[in-house]
C-alpha cells in the first residue's frame, strides 16, 4: 500500500513539474514574440525608404499594414499604417529600388 502511495505521489509531482514547464515555455514564447515587432510612423517609414535602409516590404491589403525589415536589423519586423493609396505607396517603394511583396 505504501508503495502505491509513493508511486502516486511521484506521478503527481511529475505532472506538476510538466505543467509548470509548459506554462514557463508559453510565457517565454510570448515575451520573445512581443519583442520582434515594432510600429513606426508612416513618415518614419518613408524616411527609411529614402535613406535606403529598408530591405523589403510586404503589403497586407486586408489590414492595410506595411510590414518591412531594415537592412541593419533583420530580427525585428517593423510595420506601419500608410496614409496614401496602395498604388502610390508601391510606386514610391519601387522608385527607391526596394522589393515589394503582397
C-alpha positions in Angstrom: 0.0 0.0 0.0 2.8 2.4 0.9 4.5 1.7 -2.5 1.3 2.7 -4.3 1.1 6.0 -2.3 4.8 6.7 -3.2 4.1 5.9 -6.8 1.0 8.1 -7.0 2.9 11.0 -5.3 5.7 10.7 -7.8 3.2 10.8 -10.7 1.5 13.9 -9.2 4.9 15.7 -8.7 5.8 14.8 -12.3 2.5 16.2 -13.6 3.0 19.4 -11.6 6.6 19.8 -13.0 5.3 19.2 -16.5 2.5 21.8 -16.2 5.0 24.3 -14.7 7.4 23.8 -17.5 4.7 24.2 -20.2 3.4 27.4 -18.5 7.0 28.8 -18.4 7.6 28.0 -22.1 4.4 29.7 -23.1 5.3 32.8 -21.1 8.8 32.9 -22.6 7.4 32.5 -26.1 5.1 35.4 -25.6 7.9 37.6 -24.3 10.1 36.8 -27.2 7.4 37.3 -29.8 6.3 40.6 -28.3 9.8 41.9 -28.8 10.0 41.1 -32.5 7.5 43.7 -33.9 7.8 47.4 -33.8 5.4 50.0 -35.1 6.7 53.2 -36.7 5.0 56.3 -38.1 4.4 56.3 -41.8 6.6 59.4 -42.1 9.5 57.5 -40.5 8.9 54.6 -42.9 9.2 57.0 -45.9 12.4 58.5 -44.5 13.9 55.0 -44.0 13.0 54.2 -47.6 14.6 57.4 -48.9 17.7 56.5 -46.8 17.8 53.0 -48.4 17.6 51.3 -45.0 14.6 49.1 -45.9 15.4 45.6 -47.2 11.9 44.7 -48.4 8.2 45.5 -47.9 5.2 43.2 -47.5 1.9 44.9 -48.3 -1.1 43.4 -46.3 -4.0 44.7 -48.3 -6.6 43.2 -45.9 -5.3 45.0 -42.8 -3.8 48.0 -44.7 -0.4 47.5 -43.0 3.0 47.6 -44.4 5.5 45.2 -42.9 9.2 45.6 -43.5 12.7 44.7 -42.5 15.6 47.0 -42.2 18.9 46.1 -43.8 20.8 46.6 -40.4 18.2 44.7 -38.3 16.8 41.5 -39.8 15.4 40.4 -36.5 12.7 43.0 -35.9 9.6 43.2 -38.1 8.6 46.8 -38.5 5.1 47.8 -39.5 3.2 51.0 -40.3 -0.2 52.1 -41.4 0.1 54.2 -44.7 -1.7 57.4 -45.3 -1.6 57.1 -49.1 -3.2 54.7 -51.6 -1.5 51.3 -52.1 -0.7 52.2 -55.8 1.1 55.4 -54.7 3.0 53.5 -52.0 4.0 50.8 -54.4 5.3 53.3 -56.9 7.3 55.2 -54.2 8.8 52.0 -52.9 9.7 50.6 -56.3 11.2 54.0 -57.3 13.6 53.6 -54.4 14.7 50.1 -55.6 13.0 48.1 -52.8 11.3 44.8 -53.3 7.6 44.8 -52.7 5.6 41.6 -51.8 1.9 41.2 -51.3 
